[in-house]
Amino acid sequence: GAFHVKHRLASDAAALGVNLDETAEAGLLRYLEFLHDRAIPLGLVAASDARRLYERHLLDCLRACLEFTPGDRHALDLGSGAGLPGLVLATALPSTSFVLVDSRRRAAGFLELGVERLGLENVEVRMAPAGDLNVAVDVVTARAFGPIDRSWAAAWPLLRPGGRLIYFAGRRLQNPARMARSPEPPAEVRTAAVIASWPPLVIMSRRG
């Protein structure tokens, strides 16, 4: 079975405040198997995480759904790697279109295959450095892309005015507002701790 999570996923997501329909639930279970079978051998996810893919990766990514609003049509995932959170969010939020960006051929190939395997119509994969992109999106996500100052500097040119970065913080994050000041300070910085024991999400918005 798919890691004995089939009967848990909908209720665990609901506990986070995320309602998954049956299509999204089935897609996420397929993605978990795909991660296990392909991302670990490729080195895109650590082998030591094999038993923790569900909690450590899938549920962790899903909590960012709460930071999307109905007006968010376009999103971009920086350094998407194995599609965490890009493929997870694209599966859970089918009305938002996602660009998944990774400059590594191995990662881009994996993401392309994942889009095909999951039948996602709302995803485009771009193999490029973030600085080469010419887009203006509502939301940028960054998880394991880099420190918060580097993530904000990469996200800022890609955000429309008023758009925001959702940054998955590590346990040791101190004072994000002071860290991220370039190319201009965020208009607003707030943290969202969905689960008390997990590091927070930091949401930084570009000036309107």
Buried (B, 14 or more C-beta within 10 A) or exposed (E): EBBEBEEEBBEBBEEBEBEBEEEBBBBBBBBBBBBBEBBBEEEBBEEEBEEEBBEBBBBBBBBBBBBBEEEBEBBBBBBBBBBBBBBBBBBBBBEBBBBBBBBBEEBBBBBBEBBEBBEBEBBBBBBEEBEEBEBBBBBBBBBBBBBBBBBBBBBBBBBBEEBBBBBBBEEEBEEBBEBBEEEEBBEEBBEBEBEEEBBBBBBBBBEE
